[in-house]
């Protein structure tokens, strides 16, 4: 789970404007951080099937947000993928 400090730091890094909390960029960045933390948890706890299911749901949700952003604004999509080091 992300702490409040990690969450606000992540949001500031990719925010479109000062009070941005819900843009696709912010949502994808937060999901990416959660995915990274959960992936490291699952490396230690191999039999945690419930968390694995949650991880798969987060990955699918991030993919949906990325598809939406790609269709809406290709430049913002490419900038976000490059900033977060995600594969296309």
Buried (B, 14 or more C-beta within 10 A) or exposed (E): EBEEEBBEEBBEEBBEEEEEEEBBBBBBBBBBBBBEBBBEBBEEEEEBEEBBEBBEEBBEBBEBBBEBBBEEBEEBBEBBBEEBEEEE
